[in-house]
Amino acid sequence: MNNRLEYDAERLTPETELKRDLGMTSLDAVETSLFIKRTFGFQPERGVMKTIGTLQDLYDYIEDHQG
């Protein structure tokens, strides 16, 4: 499965909102959690993707939880 969210990098900013600007769905959130697990070696806590609003929030979460 390769249904990644793809956008022009020049249009993405730390303030880009995952749901409003990128249209992230609950399925996208699950896939993002799996991507984080494969890429960064940790499983995001259950339900945490609901609390992450922007790309900066996502970056900060990964940075804070990466071993």
Secondary structure by P-SEA (a helix, b strand, c coil): cccccccccccccccccccccccccaaaaaaaaaaaaaacccccccccccccccaaaaaaaaaaccc
